[in-house]
Amino acid sequence: MAYIITDACIYCGACEPECPVDAISPGDGKYVIDASKCIDCGACANVCPVDAPQPE
C-alpha cells in the first residue's frame, strides 16, 4: 500500500530527498507521492516534522 501526503504538509521539502525511488514531487501547496512508484518504506514519514505522510 502506498503512502499519501495529507493536507498537514507544510511544504518544507524534507521528504523529497529521502525517497529512495523518487516518488515524491512538489505539488500545488503540498508534496505529492506517485502511488505507482511508492514502495511503502516510510522513509518520508520518518523525516516529516508534521507527520503528513500517512499510509493510504
C-alpha positions in Angstrom: 0.0 0.0 0.0 1.4 3.4 -0.9 1.8 6.4 1.3 -0.1 9.7 0.7 0.8 13.2 1.9 -2.0 14.8 3.8 -3.1 18.4 4.0 -0.9 18.8 7.1 2.1 19.2 4.7 3.9 22.5 5.3 5.9 22.2 2.0 9.2 22.1 3.8 10.8 19.6 1.4 12.3 17.2 4.0 10.6 14.2 2.5 11.6 14.5 -1.2 15.3 13.7 -0.9 14.6 10.8 1.5 12.5 8.8 -1.0 14.7 6.0 -2.4 12.5 5.6 -5.6 11.9 9.3 -6.4 8.1 9.0 -5.9 7.8 12.4 -4.2 7.5 15.7 -6.1 6.2 19.2 -5.4 2.5 19.7 -5.9 0.1 22.5 -5.5 0.7 23.7 -2.0 2.0 20.3 -0.7 4.2 17.5 -1.8 2.6 14.5 -3.6 3.5 10.8 -3.8 3.2 8.9 -7.0 1.5 5.7 -5.8 2.7 3.7 -8.8 6.3 4.3 -7.6 5.9 4.2 -3.8 7.4 1.1 -2.2 5.8 1.7 1.2 9.1 2.1 3.0 8.1 5.0 5.3 11.3 7.0 4.7 9.3 10.1 4.1 7.2 9.7 7.3 10.4 9.2 9.3 11.6 12.7 8.5 8.4 14.7 8.3 8.1 17.3 11.1 4.3 17.3 10.9 3.5 13.6 10.2 2.0 14.5 6.8 2.9 11.2 5.0 0.5 8.5 6.0 -0.2 5.0 4.8 -3.1 5.1 2.3 
